[in-house]
Amino acid sequence: YAAVFNSRSENLGGFFEELAPGAFDGVLEDDVRALIDHDSGRILGRSSAGTLRMSVDDTGLKYEVDLPDTQEARDLLTLIKRGDVRESSFGFTVAHRGDDWAENDDGQIIRTIHKVQRLYDVSPVAFPAYPAATVAMRSLLQRAKQADEPSAPPADDLRATVEALATRLDAAETRLQNHSLMLRHIRS
């Protein structure tokens, strides 16, 4: 979850924030990015590309990202797996008159956001404003579980895989021999 409804933020400099259910109505169609720590130079996915999917349920704003095959994404997965990165966040602007401010019985100032005008990003983060917002490796955990379950592929699939690997190995050996011949020619 990038955001959780009715959950208080950390102290944001003299006030706390909460998101009301319905705050994200109408903004899931925005072209949203999935970033690492809100850094636009560290993109993980994008809704318009179909690599980021978002939805809202009774809990809050959910998101799923198809991570790119980059070192930074692999590093992030390691940090999530170790528990170093456990929370998420979101980048947004509030609609005009989309919030209200009140003081609770403890004298704390609470800002309640009722309407987000624009949703810019969802991000796994090291320091979340909302501690209840989470990040998890659902797909990876599911794949790991499946990998532990014994399942024998059909013999035809194994044969095709072995043949494809043998063809690739032959091609690699041919390239290596050609490089070796070129190197000997250059040396002489």
N, C-alpha and C positions, 0 to 999 in steps of 0.2 A: 504494500500500500504506500503510495506517495503521500497520501493525506488520510487522516482518520477523523470522522465527524465527532463532534462533542467531546473532543480530547484537547486538553490545555497544552499550549506550547510552553517552552522554557521562557524565562524572563527575557523579553525582547528589548530591554532598556527602559524599565519603568512600567511596563504593561505586559499582559499575557494575551494570547490570541486563541480563539476557538473557531472551528469551521462548522457552520450549520448545514444540516442535510439540504441538498438542493443547490449548494454553492457552485457546483460545477455544471449545472444544467445549461446546455447550449454552447459549451466550450470544448466538448470532446471532438468536434470537427475541426478545431484549430490545428495548424501544422505544428505539432509538438515534437520536440527532440528529447531523446533520452541521453543524458550527459553524465559524466562522472563529476561529482562535486560542483554541479552547475557550471562547469567549464566548457564553453562552446568549442574549444579546441580539442575536447576529449569526447567526441560523439560516439554513442553506442547504437543508436537507432533513430528512426524518424517515422512519425505516423503516416505522412504522405508517401513514404516508400514501402509501407506495409511491414516494416521491421519493428515497429512499436505499436502495441495495441493497448487501449485503455477502456475501462468501463467503470461505472459507479454502481455500488450496491449499498445496502443499509450501513455498512461499516465505513466506507469512504471511497476514495479514488484508487482503483487497482490498475496495475500496469504489468505488461509482459514485454520483454525485449528479446529479439533474436540477435544475440551478440555477434559482432563481426569477428572474423578470424585474425585478430590483431594481438600483439603482445600485451598491450594495455588491457584488453578485455580478459585475456588469460590471467593477467596479474590480479585484476579485480575479482575474478572467480576464486582465486586462491585466497584473497583477503576475506571474501564472504564465507568461504568454507572454513577458514580458521576462526571466524567470528570477529575479526577486526573491523569489518564493515557490516553493520546489522540494520541500519536505518536508511530511510529514504527521505526525500524532500521534493518540493515542487517550486517552480518559478512562475509568478503570476502578477497580474495587476487586479486591483479591486474595482468593480464597477462604481460609477457615480452613485452615491447613496446606497452602496452595496454592503455597508457595515454600520454597526452601532457600537457605542462605547458606554460602559457602565462601571460603577464601582460596587464590588461585592461587600459582604458583611465584614470581611477581613481587611477592608481598605485597599484591596488590589484592584487595579484598573484592568478591565477585561474588554478586549475588542472582539466582537463577534462578526465574522464575515458571512454574509448571506448570499452574496453574488460575486463571482469572479468574472471580470471582464474579458481577460485574455489569459490563457494557459500557455506558457512558453516552454517549460521543460519539466521532466520528472528525472530525479537523480538519486542513485545510491550515494550516500554521503557519510563522512566521518563524524560531522557535528550537525545533527539535525535540530531544527527549530522545534519540531514536534517529535518527542521521543517515541510516541506510539506508532509512527510511520515506520514500516519495516521493509526489508529486502530479503529475499530467499532464493535458493537455487532449486526451485521445484523441478525443473526439467532435468537438471543434472542428477539430483537425488533419485528421480524416477529412473533415469538411464542406468545409474549405478545399481539400483535394485534389480533391474532387468538383466544386467550383466551377471549378477550373482546367480540368477535362475538358469539352470542348465537347459539349453535348447540346441539341438543339433540341426544345422541347416541341411536342406535336402542335398543329396549327393551331386545332383546336377549343378547346383549353385557352387558347391565346393570345387567341382571339376572346372567350371568356368572361371572361378577366381584363380585357381592354380594356373590355368592356361594363360590368363591375362597377365599374371605376375611373371610367368616364364617369358612371355613376349616382351614385357618391359625390361626384364633382366637381360635378354639377348640384345635389345636395342642399346641398353646402357653399356654392355660389354663392347659392342661395336663402336660406340662413341669413344670409349676409353682407349681402344686400340687405335682409332684414328688420331686422337690427341697425342698418344704416345709416338706414333709415326711422325706427326708434325713436329713434335718436340725434338726427336732425333734429327730430323731434317734441318731444323733451325740451328741445332748445336753443331752440325757438321759444315 
